Amino acid sequence: MNREQKAQVVAEVAEMVDGASGIYSIDFTGLNVADTIRLRREFKKAGVKYKVAKNTLIKRALQERGGYDHVLDRFVGQTGIALGYDDPAAPARILKEFIDPKTERPTLNFAVLEGEIFEGQRLAEIAAMPSRKDMLAAIVGSIQAPISGIVGALNAVMRDLSSVIEEVAKQKEGVSA
């Protein structure tokens, strides 16, 4: 790989890091080609970008972007990086489902979510995090619940009022007849 190709890879990784809310370092040692292709497809379906590159090039790209100095020494072995954007936990959910229980491959080295480092052993914990869409739905639901209660109460008052008016009208009809 010549300098120009290396610079191109660094620029590509640096561009991928821009806007990423979750960065995952994945050790894919021992993963066969078919499984690697399947993993890439799963990532692509979920909108997760995945790149395999030399650790030195990944480190250089992260240094260019800044803010990742605390994880640079953690890139060892055969490393691929997965980047989540809208849903920072999406790569973790895919990895958790993908990992073969017999071989336990691939493995998560670490993840950086919103600036916080999570060790690879915490994969299940990260995967259990709700997606941004789920959190927004929960917030909207909690905001909507009191409003629905108020609307229900107003409807009940109006229904009761119309029932009272109807009864009074019936009584007046009975008195005047």
MDTraj code that builds the backbone (N, CA, C; nanometers):
import mdtraj as md
import numpy as np

residues = "MET ASN ARG GLU GLN LYS ALA GLN VAL VAL ALA GLU VAL ALA GLU MET VAL ASP GLY ALA SER GLY ILE TYR SER ILE ASP PHE THR GLY LEU ASN VAL ALA ASP THR ILE ARG LEU ARG ARG GLU PHE LYS LYS ALA GLY VAL LYS TYR LYS VAL ALA LYS ASN THR LEU ILE LYS ARG ALA LEU GLN GLU ARG GLY GLY TYR ASP HIS VAL LEU ASP ARG PHE VAL GLY GLN THR GLY ILE ALA LEU GLY TYR ASP ASP PRO ALA ALA PRO ALA ARG ILE LEU LYS GLU PHE ILE ASP PRO LYS THR GLU ARG PRO THR LEU ASN PHE ALA VAL LEU GLU GLY GLU ILE PHE GLU GLY GLN ARG LEU ALA GLU ILE ALA ALA MET PRO SER ARG LYS ASP MET LEU ALA ALA ILE VAL GLY SER ILE GLN ALA PRO ILE SER GLY ILE VAL GLY ALA LEU ASN ALA VAL MET ARG ASP LEU SER SER VAL ILE GLU GLU VAL ALA LYS GLN LYS GLU GLY VAL SER ALA".split()
xyz = np.array([
    [0.0851, -0.1170, 0.0000],
    [0.0000, 0.0000, 0.0000],
    [0.0903, 0.1241, 0.0000],
    [0.0725, 0.2095, -0.1000],
    [0.1571, 0.3288, -0.1067],
    [0.0980, 0.4421, -0.0234],
    [0.1726, 0.5517, -0.0163],
    [0.1315, 0.6644, 0.0684],
    [-0.0036, 0.7214, 0.0270],
    [-0.0246, 0.7307, -0.1008],
    [-0.1497, 0.7872, -0.1504],
    [-0.2692, 0.7009, -0.1085],
    [-0.2527, 0.5698, -0.1192],
    [-0.3604, 0.4782, -0.0781],
    [-0.3854, 0.4874, 0.0718],
    [-0.2769, 0.4969, 0.1486],
    [-0.2908, 0.5101, 0.2939],
    [-0.3630, 0.6396, 0.3292],
    [-0.3261, 0.7484, 0.2626],
    [-0.3906, 0.8771, 0.2880],
    [-0.5389, 0.8696, 0.2529],
    [-0.5698, 0.7962, 0.1484],
    [-0.7097, 0.7808, 0.1074],
    [-0.7880, 0.7037, 0.2143],
    [-0.7304, 0.5973, 0.2685],
    [-0.7964, 0.5190, 0.3738],
    [-0.8152, 0.6042, 0.4988],
    [-0.7139, 0.6800, 0.5367],
    [-0.7231, 0.7680, 0.6542],
    [-0.8352, 0.8695, 0.6341],
    [-0.8414, 0.9292, 0.5154],
    [-0.9461, 1.0274, 0.4872],
    [-1.0844, 0.9631, 0.4914],
    [-1.0952, 0.8415, 0.4394],
    [-1.2236, 0.7707, 0.4387],
    [-1.2691, 0.7389, 0.5810],
    [-1.1781, 0.6885, 0.6628],
    [-1.2126, 0.6561, 0.8020],
    [-1.2468, 0.7836, 0.8786],
    [-1.1700, 0.8890, 0.8571],
    [-1.1963, 1.0162, 0.9261],
    [-1.3339, 1.0697, 0.8877],
    [-1.3697, 1.0572, 0.7623],
    [-1.5015, 1.1018, 0.7165],
    [-1.6125, 1.0174, 0.7798],
    [-1.5883, 0.8872, 0.7932],
    [-1.6870, 0.7987, 0.8552],
    [-1.7082, 0.8352, 1.0018],
    [-1.6018, 0.8760, 1.0690],
    [-1.6089, 0.9087, 1.2115],
    [-1.6923, 1.0347, 1.2343],
    [-1.6895, 1.1269, 1.1375],
    [-1.7688, 1.2496, 1.1493],
    [-1.9166, 1.2145, 1.1640],
    [-1.9767, 1.2639, 1.2678],
    [-2.1196, 1.2413, 1.2878],
    [-2.1558, 1.1087, 1.3511],
    [-2.0579, 1.0235, 1.3768],
    [-2.0863, 0.8937, 1.4383],
    [-2.1135, 0.9126, 1.5871],
    [-2.2208, 0.8511, 1.6341],
    [-2.2513, 0.8598, 1.7764],
    [-2.2014, 0.7364, 1.8514],
    [-2.1613, 0.6347, 1.7778],
    [-2.1058, 0.5145, 1.8390],
    [-1.9979, 0.4560, 1.7507],
    [-1.8807, 0.4298, 1.8092],
    [-1.7694, 0.3688, 1.7362],
    [-1.7334, 0.2384, 1.8066],
    [-1.7296, 0.1298, 1.7313],
    [-1.7047, -0.0030, 1.7862],
    [-1.5788, -0.0612, 1.7243],
    [-1.4884, -0.1109, 1.8091],
    [-1.3692, -0.1800, 1.7632],
    [-1.3977, -0.3294, 1.7735],
    [-1.3947, -0.3969, 1.6589],
    [-1.4321, -0.5376, 1.6522],
    [-1.3120, -0.6203, 1.6090],
    [-1.2841, -0.7257, 1.6853],
    [-1.1785, -0.8201, 1.6503],
    [-1.2431, -0.9322, 1.5700],
    [-1.2096, -0.9407, 1.4437],
    [-1.2717, -1.0413, 1.3575],
    [-1.1799, -1.1606, 1.3314],
    [-1.0768, -1.1785, 1.4129],
    [-0.9851, -1.2906, 1.3983],
    [-1.0635, -1.4209, 1.4000],
    [-1.0358, -1.5072, 1.3054],
    [-1.0997, -1.6375, 1.3015],
    [-1.2340, -1.6394, 1.2312],
    [-1.2777, -1.5279, 1.1810],
    [-1.4053, -1.5200, 1.1106],
    [-1.3817, -1.5578, 0.9643],
    [-1.4612, -1.6522, 0.9135],
    [-1.4415, -1.6913, 0.7739],
    [-1.5039, -1.5885, 0.6800],
    [-1.4762, -1.6022, 0.5523],
    [-1.5187, -1.5038, 0.4535],
    [-1.6710, -1.4953, 0.4462],
    [-1.7390, -1.6087, 0.4473],
    [-1.8859, -1.6090, 0.4379],
    [-1.9479, -1.5331, 0.5555],
    [-1.8957, -1.5569, 0.6750],
    [-1.9477, -1.4869, 0.7926],
    [-1.9155, -1.3377, 0.7879],
    [-1.7989, -1.3034, 0.7370],
    [-1.7618, -1.1629, 0.7243],
    [-1.8564, -1.0910, 0.6293],
    [-1.8890, -1.1553, 0.5193],
    [-1.9819, -1.0960, 0.4222],
    [-2.1201, -1.0818, 0.4849],
    [-2.1627, -1.1837, 0.5583],
    [-2.2935, -1.1796, 0.6240],
    [-2.2985, -1.0661, 0.7272],
    [-2.1899, -1.0499, 0.8037],
    [-2.1832, -0.9423, 0.9028],
    [-2.1902, -0.8063, 0.8344],
    [-2.1180, -0.7893, 0.7255],
    [-2.1208, -0.6628, 0.6516],
    [-2.2626, -0.6321, 0.6011],
    [-2.3321, -0.7346, 0.5535],
    [-2.4698, -0.7154, 0.5050],
    [-2.5627, -0.6713, 0.6173],
    [-2.5473, -0.7347, 0.7331],
    [-2.6321, -0.6984, 0.8478],
    [-2.6068, -0.5535, 0.8896],
    [-2.4806, -0.5143, 0.8913],
    [-2.4468, -0.3765, 0.9244],
    [-2.5088, -0.2807, 0.8217],
    [-2.4958, -0.3139, 0.6954],
    [-2.5466, -0.2261, 0.5904],
    [-2.6981, -0.2099, 0.6015],
    [-2.7694, -0.3188, 0.6297],
    [-2.9156, -0.3125, 0.6447],
    [-2.9556, -0.2167, 0.7563],
    [-2.8758, -0.2126, 0.8616],
    [-2.9076, -0.1293, 0.9785],
    [-2.8525, 0.0130, 0.9669],
    [-2.7885, 0.0446, 0.8559],
    [-2.7335, 0.1792, 0.8390],
    [-2.6038, 0.2012, 0.9154],
    [-2.5360, 0.0919, 0.9481],
    [-2.4089, 0.0982, 1.0199],
    [-2.2964, 0.0873, 0.9182],
    [-2.1993, 0.1762, 0.9296],
    [-2.0834, 0.1682, 0.8407],
    [-1.9774, 0.0809, 0.9068],
    [-1.9122, -0.0024, 0.8252],
    [-1.8112, -0.0958, 0.8758],
    [-1.6894, -0.0860, 0.7853],
    [-1.5728, -0.0771, 0.8477],
    [-1.4491, -0.0642, 0.7715],
    [-1.3392, -0.1441, 0.8386],
    [-1.2675, -0.2213, 0.7585],
    [-1.1491, -0.2920, 0.8064],
    [-1.0284, -0.2178, 0.7506],
    [-0.9377, -0.1820, 0.8384],
    [-0.8171, -0.1104, 0.7969],
    [-0.7056, -0.1411, 0.8957],
    [-0.5857, -0.1051, 0.8581],
    [-0.4731, -0.1223, 0.9489],
    [-0.4938, -0.0336, 1.0711],
    [-0.4546, -0.0843, 1.1858],
    [-0.4711, -0.0087, 1.3105],
    [-0.4036, 0.1273, 1.3042],
    [-0.2859, 0.1342, 1.2430],
    [-0.2153, 0.2625, 1.2369],
    [-0.2956, 0.3650, 1.1574],
    [-0.3650, 0.3192, 1.0538],
    [-0.4442, 0.4114, 0.9727],
    [-0.5703, 0.4550, 1.0468],
    [-0.6304, 0.3634, 1.1197],
    [-0.7474, 0.3981, 1.2015],
    [-0.7068, 0.4998, 1.3078],
    [-0.5933, 0.4738, 1.3725],
    [-0.5449, 0.5656, 1.4761],
    [-0.5181, 0.7043, 1.4179],
    [-0.4567, 0.7074, 1.3010],
    [-0.4254, 0.8356, 1.2376],
    [-0.5540, 0.9129, 1.2064],
    [-0.6560, 0.8423, 1.1586],
    [-0.7845, 0.9071, 1.1277],
    [-0.8497, 0.9608, 1.2544],
    [-0.8431, 0.8843, 1.3625],
    [-0.9022, 0.9293, 1.4887],
    [-0.8248, 1.0480, 1.5467],
    [-0.6938, 1.0473, 1.5286],
    [-0.6136, 1.1610, 1.5744],
    [-0.6499, 1.2865, 1.4960],
    [-0.6759, 1.2709, 1.3667],
    [-0.7163, 1.3852, 1.2843],
    [-0.8453, 1.4472, 1.3362],
    [-0.9376, 1.3640, 1.3766],
    [-1.0679, 1.4129, 1.4229],
    [-1.0612, 1.4645, 1.5663],
    [-0.9691, 1.4135, 1.6443],
    [-0.9525, 1.4587, 1.7825],
    [-1.0587, 1.4032, 1.8757],
    [-1.0232, 1.3972, 2.0033],
    [-1.1171, 1.3497, 2.1044],
    [-1.1126, 1.2004, 2.1284],
    [-1.0229, 1.1309, 2.0606],
    [-1.0160, 0.9853, 2.0754],
    [-0.8795, 0.9385, 2.1264],
    [-0.8015, 1.0311, 2.1817],
    [-0.6674, 0.9963, 2.2284],
    [-0.6697, 0.8868, 2.3346],
    [-0.7754, 0.8810, 2.4137],
    [-0.7854, 0.7844, 2.5227],
    [-0.8101, 0.6408, 2.4747],
    [-0.8384, 0.6201, 2.3458],
    [-0.8626, 0.4847, 2.2960],
    [-0.7614, 0.4389, 2.1916],
    [-0.6709, 0.5240, 2.1531],
    [-0.5783, 0.4908, 2.0446],
    [-0.4940, 0.3673, 2.0738],
    [-0.4521, 0.3499, 2.1985],
    [-0.3673, 0.2351, 2.2328],
    [-0.4464, 0.1046, 2.2407],
    [-0.5766, 0.1092, 2.2285],
    [-0.6609, -0.0103, 2.2375],
    [-0.6767, -0.0825, 2.1036],
    [-0.6327, -0.0224, 1.9957],
    [-0.6451, -0.0871, 1.8652],
    [-0.5297, -0.1846, 1.8462],
    [-0.5584, -0.3128, 1.8650],
    [-0.4595, -0.4190, 1.8481],
    [-0.5251, -0.5351, 1.7744],
    [-0.4430, -0.6149, 1.7080],
    [-0.4960, -0.7317, 1.6375],
    [-0.5670, -0.6917, 1.5091],
    [-0.6452, -0.7843, 1.4570],
    [-0.7207, -0.7586, 1.3346],
    [-0.8462, -0.6811, 1.3723],
    [-0.8498, -0.5572, 1.3323],
    [-0.9559, -0.4679, 1.3774],
    [-1.0422, -0.4194, 1.2631],
    [-1.1700, -0.4227, 1.2884],
    [-1.2672, -0.3571, 1.2023],
    [-1.3399, -0.2573, 1.2896],
    [-1.3829, -0.1474, 1.2306],
    [-1.4599, -0.0518, 1.3097],
    [-1.6000, -0.0415, 1.2500],
    [-1.6968, -0.0418, 1.3402],
    [-1.8364, -0.0235, 1.3022],
    [-1.8814, 0.1082, 1.3620],
    [-1.9539, 0.1854, 1.2838],
    [-1.9967, 0.3174, 1.3289],
    [-2.1478, 0.3301, 1.3190],
    [-2.2076, 0.3657, 1.4330],
    [-2.3511, 0.3903, 1.4378],
    [-2.3762, 0.5395, 1.4366],
    [-2.4781, 0.5809, 1.3692],
    [-2.5065, 0.7242, 1.3554],
    [-2.6353, 0.7613, 1.4289],
    [-2.7500, 0.7326, 1.3705],
    [-2.8771, 0.7679, 1.4347],
    [-2.9004, 0.6866, 1.5607],
    [-2.8613, 0.5613, 1.5580],
    [-2.8791, 0.4717, 1.6721],
    [-2.7416, 0.4206, 1.7130],
    [-2.6824, 0.4780, 1.8185],
    [-2.5459, 0.4377, 1.8551],
    [-2.5348, 0.2929, 1.9019],
    [-2.6456, 0.2304, 1.9424],
    [-2.6405, 0.0921, 1.9913],
    [-2.6705, -0.0101, 1.8822],
    [-2.7009, 0.0333, 1.7611],
    [-2.7339, -0.0595, 1.6525],
    [-2.6219, -0.1603, 1.6252],
    [-2.4945, -0.1182, 1.6166],
    [-2.3891, -0.2167, 1.5933],
    [-2.3817, -0.3223, 1.7049],
    [-2.4086, -0.2816, 1.8277],
    [-2.4034, -0.3764, 1.9402],
    [-2.5132, -0.4815, 1.9273],
    [-2.6330, -0.4396, 1.8882],
    [-2.7427, -0.5351, 1.8717],
    [-2.7117, -0.6350, 1.7610],
    [-2.6547, -0.5857, 1.6512],
    [-2.6192, -0.6740, 1.5395],
    [-2.5111, -0.7712, 1.5827],
    [-2.4073, -0.7212, 1.6492],
    [-2.2992, -0.8090, 1.6959],
    [-2.3503, -0.9144, 1.7926],
    [-2.4358, -0.8744, 1.8850],
    [-2.4872, -0.9679, 1.9852],
    [-2.5611, -1.0828, 1.9183],
    [-2.6421, -1.0510, 1.8169],
    [-2.7147, -1.1554, 1.7451],
    [-2.6220, -1.2371, 1.6571],
    [-2.5177, -1.1753, 1.6057],
    [-2.4297, -1.2388, 1.5085],
    [-2.3282, -1.3334, 1.5714],
    [-2.2822, -1.3021, 1.6913],
    [-2.1732, -1.3782, 1.7527],
    [-2.2136, -1.5232, 1.7704],
    [-2.1288, -1.6101, 1.7198],
    [-2.1509, -1.7545, 1.7293],
    [-2.1180, -1.7998, 1.8709],
    [-2.2136, -1.8598, 1.9436],
    [-2.1869, -1.8998, 2.0817],
    [-2.0768, -2.0061, 2.0942],
    [-2.0548, -2.0840, 1.9875],
    [-1.9514, -2.1883, 1.9941],
    [-1.8112, -2.1295, 1.9854],
    [-1.7947, -2.0350, 1.8927],
    [-1.6606, -1.9793, 1.8719],
    [-1.6426, -1.8432, 1.9381],
    [-1.7557, -1.7806, 1.9733],
    [-1.7551, -1.6460, 2.0315],
    [-1.6791, -1.5483, 1.9423],
    [-1.7001, -1.5623, 1.8120],
    [-1.6377, -1.4740, 1.7140],
    [-1.7452, -1.4048, 1.6344],
    [-1.7283, -1.2864, 1.5943],
    [-1.6246, -1.1905, 1.6287],
    [-1.6424, -1.1413, 1.7715],
    [-1.5463, -1.0654, 1.8200],
    [-1.5567, -1.0120, 1.9557],
    [-1.5487, -0.8595, 1.9522],
    [-1.6130, -0.8022, 2.0509],
    [-1.6078, -0.6561, 2.0651],
    [-1.4905, -0.6227, 2.1553],
    [-1.3961, -0.5447, 2.1053],
    [-1.2838, -0.4997, 2.1877],
    [-1.3320, -0.3917, 2.2841],
    [-1.3940, -0.2892, 2.2272],
    [-1.4479, -0.1790, 2.3068],
    [-1.5404, -0.0975, 2.2182],
    [-1.6165, -0.0116, 2.2809],
    [-1.7037, 0.0806, 2.2080],
    [-1.6940, 0.2176, 2.2718],
    [-1.7076, 0.3193, 2.1920],
    [-1.7119, 0.4567, 2.2408],
    [-1.8476, 0.5126, 2.1992],
    [-1.9327, 0.5361, 2.2994],
    [-2.0657, 0.5901, 2.2739],
    [-2.0770, 0.7253, 2.3406],
    [-2.0989, 0.8266, 2.2601],
    [-2.1129, 0.9633, 2.3107],
    [-1.9964, 1.0009, 2.4033],
    [-1.8749, 0.9574, 2.3679],
    [-1.7559, 0.9925, 2.4440],
    [-1.7241, 0.8994, 2.5599],
    [-1.8126, 0.8061, 2.5935],
    [-1.7886, 0.7126, 2.7044],
    [-1.7401, 0.5790, 2.6494],
    [-1.6374, 0.5226, 2.7149],
    [-1.5808, 0.3954, 2.6711],
    [-1.6532, 0.2805, 2.7408],
    [-1.6914, 0.1811, 2.6621],
    [-1.7522, 0.0588, 2.7139],
    [-1.6623, -0.0577, 2.6751],
    [-1.6255, -0.1386, 2.7720],
    [-1.5423, -0.2552, 2.7452],
    [-1.6232, -0.3588, 2.6667],
    [-1.5530, -0.4482, 2.5994],
    [-1.6178, -0.5506, 2.5174],
    [-1.7109, -0.6423, 2.5941],
    [-1.6821, -0.6639, 2.7233],
    [-1.7656, -0.7520, 2.8049],
    [-1.9048, -0.6935, 2.8266],
    [-1.9226, -0.5658, 2.8001],
    [-2.0510, -0.4991, 2.8242],
    [-2.1382, -0.4957, 2.6984],
    [-2.1098, -0.5852, 2.6034],
    [-2.1839, -0.5890, 2.4784],
    [-2.3338, -0.6065, 2.5019],
    [-2.3716, -0.6991, 2.5879],
    [-2.5142, -0.7232, 2.6141],
    [-2.5803, -0.5989, 2.6715],
    [-2.5098, -0.5296, 2.7574],
    [-2.5626, -0.4070, 2.8181],
    [-2.5840, -0.2980, 2.7121],
    [-2.4891, -0.2847, 2.6223],
    [-2.5011, -0.1843, 2.5160],
    [-2.6153, -0.2226, 2.4222],
    [-2.6232, -0.3508, 2.3876],
    [-2.7270, -0.3973, 2.2952],
    [-2.8668, -0.3778, 2.3524],
    [-2.8787, -0.3769, 2.4843],
    [-3.0094, -0.3606, 2.5487],
    [-3.0540, -0.2144, 2.5532],
    [-2.9656, -0.1228, 2.5191],
    [-3.0029, 0.0187, 2.5194],
    [-3.1112, 0.0425, 2.4153],
    [-3.2119, 0.1220, 2.4492],
    [-3.3165, 0.1498, 2.3503],
    [-3.2622, 0.2380, 2.2377],
    [-3.3217, 0.2209, 2.1217],
    [-3.2811, 0.3040, 2.0090],
    [-3.3353, 0.4456, 2.0286],
    [-3.2828, 0.5368, 1.9527],
    [-3.3284, 0.6757, 1.9623],
    [-3.4770, 0.6838, 1.9287],
    [-3.5189, 0.6077, 1.8300],
    [-3.6595, 0.6053, 1.7883],
    [-3.7490, 0.5562, 1.9027],
    [-3.7047, 0.4503, 1.9732],
    [-3.7817, 0.3971, 2.0862],
    [-3.7901, 0.4989, 2.1996],
    [-3.6784, 0.5671, 2.2268],
    [-3.6785, 0.6671, 2.3339],
    [-3.7710, 0.7835, 2.3000],
    [-3.7692, 0.8283, 2.1749],
    [-3.8587, 0.9369, 2.1343],
    [-4.0047, 0.8938, 2.1440],
    [-4.0331, 0.7696, 2.1064],
    [-4.1703, 0.7191, 2.1164],
    [-4.2151, 0.7153, 2.2624],
    [-4.1255, 0.6746, 2.3513],
    [-4.1596, 0.6715, 2.4942],
    [-4.1845, 0.8122, 2.5482],
    [-4.1035, 0.9071, 2.5049],
    [-4.1212, 1.0454, 2.5495],
    [-4.2550, 1.1001, 2.4991],
    [-4.2835, 1.0774, 2.3722],
    [-4.4098, 1.1253, 2.3160],
    [-4.5273, 1.0583, 2.3872],
    [-4.5143, 0.9293, 2.4157],
    [-4.6201, 0.8582, 2.4865],
    [-4.6428, 0.9136, 2.6256],
    [-4.5343, 0.9455, 2.6947],
    [-4.5499, 0.9993, 2.8303],
    [-4.6054, 1.1414, 2.8285],
    [-4.5755, 1.2160, 2.7232],
    [-4.6325, 1.3506, 2.7097],
    [-4.7803, 1.3402, 2.6694],
    [-4.8096, 1.2453, 2.5847],
    [-4.9446, 1.2314, 2.5316],
    [-5.0415, 1.1755, 2.6355],
    [-4.9960, 1.0941, 2.7272],
    [-5.0847, 1.0298, 2.8250],
    [-5.1651, 1.1313, 2.9069],
    [-5.1043, 1.2332, 2.9665],
    [-5.1851, 1.3306, 3.0417],
    [-5.2843, 1.4057, 2.9530],
    [-5.2440, 1.4365, 2.8309],
    [-5.3331, 1.5065, 2.7393],
    [-5.4542, 1.4188, 2.7087],
    [-5.4311, 1.2915, 2.6846],
    [-5.5412, 1.1985, 2.6583],
    [-5.6338, 1.1911, 2.7786],
    [-5.5773, 1.1952, 2.8980],
    [-5.6574, 1.1931, 3.0202],
    [-5.7452, 1.3167, 3.0316],
    [-5.6901, 1.4313, 2.9968],
    [-5.7670, 1.5566, 3.0022],
    [-5.8806, 1.5523, 2.9006],
    [-5.8499, 1.5071, 2.7792],
    [-5.9529, 1.4976, 2.6756],
    [-6.0628, 1.4023, 2.7202],
    [-6.0240, 1.2903, 2.7791],
    [-6.1228, 1.1937, 2.8293],
    [-6.2090, 1.2549, 2.9386],
    [-6.1475, 1.3281, 3.0286],
    [-6.2222, 1.3910, 3.1386],
    [-6.3184, 1.4971, 3.0848],
    [-6.2741, 1.5789, 2.9888],
    [-6.3613, 1.6799, 2.9291],
    [-6.4789, 1.6150, 2.8564],
    [-6.4513, 1.5075, 2.7856],
    [-6.5587, 1.4359, 2.7162],
    [-6.6588, 1.3789, 2.8166],
    [-6.6081, 1.3283, 2.9274],
    [-6.6972, 1.2727, 3.0304],
    [-6.7842, 1.3824, 3.0904],
    [-6.7268, 1.4997, 3.1157],
    [-6.8038, 1.6113, 3.1713],
    [-6.9117, 1.6540, 3.0728],
    [-6.8752, 1.6662, 2.9464],
    [-6.9729, 1.7066, 2.8454],
    [-7.0827, 1.6014, 2.8302],
    [-7.0450, 1.4737, 2.8353],
    [-7.1426, 1.3660, 2.8252],
    [-7.2377, 1.3697, 2.9447],
    [-7.1813, 1.3879, 3.0640],
    [-7.2639, 1.3964, 3.1847],
    [-7.3548, 1.5183, 3.1802],
    [-7.3038, 1.6325, 3.1333],
    [-7.3830, 1.7540, 3.1236],
    [-7.4992, 1.7349, 3.0265],
    [-7.4714, 1.6727, 2.9129],
    [-7.5798, 1.6502, 2.8161],
    [-7.6819, 1.5529, 2.8730],
    [-7.6398, 1.4564, 2.9510],
    [-7.7338, 1.3633, 3.0152],
    [-7.8215, 1.4375, 3.1151],
    [-7.7626, 1.5272, 3.1921],
    [-7.8389, 1.6050, 3.2909],
    [-7.9400, 1.6945, 3.2201],
    [-7.8986, 1.7614, 3.1133],
    [-7.9889, 1.8489, 3.0372],
    [-8.1037, 1.7669, 2.9789],
    [-8.0719, 1.6512, 2.9279],
    [-8.1741, 1.5631, 2.8712],
    [-8.2752, 1.5207, 2.9769],
    [-8.2265, 1.4859, 3.0950],
    [-8.3148, 1.4446, 3.2047],
    [-8.4027, 1.5611, 3.2499],
    [-8.3441, 1.6794, 3.2589],
    [-8.4217, 1.7972, 3.2989],
    [-8.5303, 1.8240, 3.1948],
    [-8.4963, 1.8125, 3.0674],
    [-8.5933, 1.8338, 2.9608],
    [-8.7077, 1.7332, 2.9715],
    [-8.6747, 1.6088, 3.0001],
    [-8.7781, 1.5047, 3.0146],
    [-8.8689, 1.5359, 3.1333],
    [-8.8082, 1.5805, 3.2432],
    [-8.8878, 1.6128, 3.3611],
    [-8.9806, 1.7310, 3.3330],
    [-8.9311, 1.8313, 3.2637],
    [-9.0138, 1.9479, 3.2310],
    [-9.1248, 1.9093, 3.1371],
    [-9.1001, 1.8181, 3.0436],
    [-9.2044, 1.7700, 2.9528],
    [-9.3133, 1.6971, 3.0325],
    [-9.2681, 1.6186, 3.1318],
    [-9.3608, 1.5433, 3.2166],
    [-9.4429, 1.6366, 3.3028],
    [-9.3887, 1.7455, 3.3525],
    [-9.4565, 1.8415, 3.4386],
    [-9.5565, 1.9237, 3.3557],
    [-9.5189, 1.9642, 3.2369],
    [-9.6048, 2.0471, 3.1546],
    [-9.7151, 1.9647, 3.0884],
    [-9.7018, 1.8366, 3.0799],
    [-9.8042, 1.7531, 3.0158],
    [-9.9161, 1.7175, 3.1050],
])
top = md.Topology()
chain = top.add_chain()
for i, resn in enumerate(residues, 1):
    res = top.add_residue(resn, chain, resSeq=i)
    for name in ("N", "CA", "C"):
        top.add_atom(name, md.element.get_by_symbol(name[0]), res)
traj = md.Trajectory(xyz[None], top)
